[in-house]
C-alpha cells in the first residue's frame, strides 16, 4: 500500500478552465442545441484514446437516450488511430469534443468534467454503452428521492460484446463506503454542484473514483442505489486488468481518510481471498460453469435486494 502514500490534491473545475490548450489541439462538436427549459440538463462525459473499434457504440447509446436535454462531451488523448475521424463523423451528435495530449486517465476525465455545464453529470466510458433510459431513470431517482447522486447495476459484457452477467449494486453501500468502494461505478449520475464543492478526481491510477465518492460521503453528500439504472460495461479495460492494483489503492485511500486499520486490513484480506478463489475456479472449471455460478450469485443478490425497503 505504500506506493500511494500521498495522492495529489484534487484539481478544481475553475483550475481546469484556466489551463491553456495544447499546441496540438483538435476540436469540434455541435456546441449547442435547443433544450427544453422545463427540464434539467444532463452532461454526459466520455474520455478515450485509440478506441476506433468501440467508440461508435458508445456514442450511439447517448444518441438513443429517451431524455431530450443532454450535453455530450468527449475528450480524446491525442489518438493515433481512427478515433478522431469518428469524432468528426459524429460532430453533430456531440456538444463538444477535443483531442490533445493529456496527463493520464484522471486528467482526461477531469478535463471533460470541467467542460460540463449541466445540472447533473453522468459518464460513459468509450468501450461501454448506456441503456436507452439511463438518463431519464437517473433523473427520476434523484428528484424522487432527494439525493445528490444515484448509481445502478452494471451489465457486464466480454470484450467482443457478448453479455456475461449483471453486477448487482449494494443497497447498503453507504454503511460500507468508509472502508471500500461500494458504489457500482461507473453507473452513476451526480449533481454537478458536487464537483464545485469537493473538487475533481485525484491523480490516482485506478481507484480515483473511490477517492472521489469517499470524499463526497465524508462531506455529507447522500446517494441512493436504483437497480433500474443500467450501464453496459465491457470487460478488459484498466479497471479489469488492474484489479489487484485497484484493491491496494482502495485500502490506501480508506486509511488516508481515517478508516480504522484493522477493519481495512480485514476487508482487504477478504477481497484478496475472494479474488484468489475466483481465479482458482477459472483454472479448475470450464468458463461456462464459472459464468453460471456468477450469474446464480448475482441473481441471488438481486432477489435479496428486492426484499429490502427502498433507500
C-alpha positions, -999 to 999 in steps of 0.1 A, spaced: 0 0 0 30 23 3 31 33 -34 1 55 -29 11 72 3 4 107 -9 -22 112 -36 -23 146 -53 -47 172 -41 -78 171 -63 -80 197 -90 -109 221 -94 -132 229 -123 -121 265 -123 -84 255 -124 -90 233 -155 -110 260 -172 -80 283 -169 -55 259 -184 -42 268 -218 -49 244 -247 -21 221 -260 -5 232 -293 -17 200 -310 -54 205 -300 -81 195 -325 -117 202 -316 -152 201 -329 -188 194 -320 -222 210 -324 -216 233 -295 -252 239 -287 -287 226 -293 -322 236 -283 -330 225 -248 -364 221 -230 -363 249 -204 -387 229 -182 -363 200 -177 -328 199 -161 -298 195 -184 -276 163 -180 -239 164 -191 -226 131 -202 -188 129 -204 -165 104 -221 -127 100 -223 -109 80 -249 -77 71 -267 -73 48 -297 -108 33 -295 -119 34 -331 -134 -1 -329 -157 5 -300 -164 43 -297 -194 44 -322 -215 21 -300 -209 43 -270 -218 75 -290 -249 58 -304 -261 48 -269 -260 85 -260 -279 95 -292 -305 69 -283 -314 83 -249 -351 90 -244 -343 122 -225 -341 154 -245 -318 177 -225 -283 161 -229 -250 178 -233 -224 153 -246 -187 160 -241 -157 138 -253 -120 143 -245 -96 123 -266 -59 119 -255 -44 125 -290 -54 92 -305 -32 79 -333 -58 56 -349 -92 65 -365 -108 78 -333 -107 115 -344 -123 105 -377 -152 90 -357 -155 122 -336 -157 143 -367 -183 119 -382 -205 123 -351 -198 160 -345 -235 169 -349 -244 145 -320 -216 157 -297 -218 190 -280 -181 194 -278 -151 172 -284 -114 178 -281 -83 158 -290 -50 167 -274 -23 152 -252 -32 148 -215 -15 137 -183 -33 104 -179 -67 89 -171 -78 112 -143 -66 143 -161 -86 134 -192 -117 128 -171 -113 160 -152 -109 179 -184 -142 165 -196 -159 174 -163 -146 209 -165 -165 215 -197 -198 202 -183 -224 228 -177 -255 207 -169 -274 204 -137 -264 167 -135 -234 147 -147 -230 111 -158 -203 93 -177 -199 66 -203 -165 50 -210 -155 48 -246 -158 10 -247 -191 9 -228 -227 20 -235 -258 32 -217 -293 17 -216 -317 39 -236 -335 51 -205 -304 56 -184 -306 93 -182 -344 95 -176 -342 68 -149 -313 86 -132 -331 120 -132 -363 104 -118 -344 87 -90 -325 119 -80 -356 140 -80 -379 115 -63 -355 106 -35 -340 140 -30 -304 128 -30 -271 141 -45 -261 110 -66 -275 77 -78 -260 45 -92 -274 13 -106 -264 -21 -119 -237 -29 -144 -244 -53 -173 -211 -70 -178 -200 -80 -214 -170 -97 -228 -145 -78 -250 -165 -89 -281 -197 -75 -266 -214 -108 -255 -234 -105 -223 -219 -122 -193 -238 -113 -161 -254 -85 -142 -233 -70 -114 -258 -60 -87 -253 -29 -67 -252 -27 -29 -283 -11 -12 -263 -7 20 -234 9 2 -233 40 25 -226 19 56 -196 2 39 -182 31 18 -160 41 46 -138 10 41 -143 0 4 -156 11 -29 -193 1 -27 -207 24 -54 -212 4 -86 -190 26 -107 -194 38 -135 -232 35 -134 -236 69 -116 -252 102 -120 -244 131 -97 -255 167 -91 -229 189 -108 -228 211 -77 -208 183 -61 -179 190 -84 -177 226 -73 -179 216 -36 -154 187 -34 -133 192 -65 -125 168 -93 -107 134 -94 -73 129 -77 -44 117 -98 -47 80 -87 -41 54 -114 -71 31 -109 -92 39 -78 -97 77 -83 -135 71 -84 -134 56 -49 -114 85 -36 -140 109 -50 -171 91 -37 -155 87 -3 -147 124 -2 -183 131 -11 -196 107 16 -174 124 42 -186 158 31 -222 148 38 -235 142 3 -262 115 1 -267 89 -26 -290 61 -35 -290 28 -54 -316 22 -81 -315 -12 -98 -335 1 -128 -304 22 -138 -285 0 -162 -249 6 -175 -233 -18 -200 -197 -24 -191 -172 -41 -214 -146 -62 -197 -109 -57 -204 -103 -21 -195 -80 -7 -169 -104 -15 -140 -105 -51 -152 -68 -57 -160 -55 -39 -129 -78 -53 -103 -51 -61 -77 -37 -26 -80 -72 -12 -75 -76 -33 -43 -44 -18 -29 -54 17 -38 -88 12 -22 -72 2 10 -47 31 10 -75 56 3 -96 43 32 -66 46 55 -58 81 42 -92 93 52 -90 79 87 -106 44 85 -95 20 112 -65 0 102 -77 -34 114 -110 -31 97 -94 -20 64 -69 -49 67 -98 -74 73 -117 -61 43 -86 -61 21 -78 -97 31 -114 -108 24 -113 -92 -11 -80 -109 -19 -93 -143 -7 -124 -139 -29 -103 -128 -59 -80 -157 -54 -109 -181 -51 -123 -168 -84 -90 -172 -102 -88 -208 -89 -123 -216 -101 -113 -203 -136 -84 -227 -136 -104 -257 -123 -137 -253 -141 -149 -246 -176 -156 -210 -184 -194 -217 -189 -196 -233 -154 -179 -203 -138 -202 -180 -156 -232 -199 -145 -220 -197 -109 -215 -159 -112 -250 -155 -126 -265 -175 -98 -247 -155 -72 -258 -122 -87 -294 -133 -92 -295 -144 -56 -282 -109 -45 -309 -94 -67 -337 -114 -50 -323 -104 -16 -323 -67 -26 -359 -69 -36 -369 -79 -1 -353 -47 13 -372 -14 16 -362 13 -9 -333 36 2 
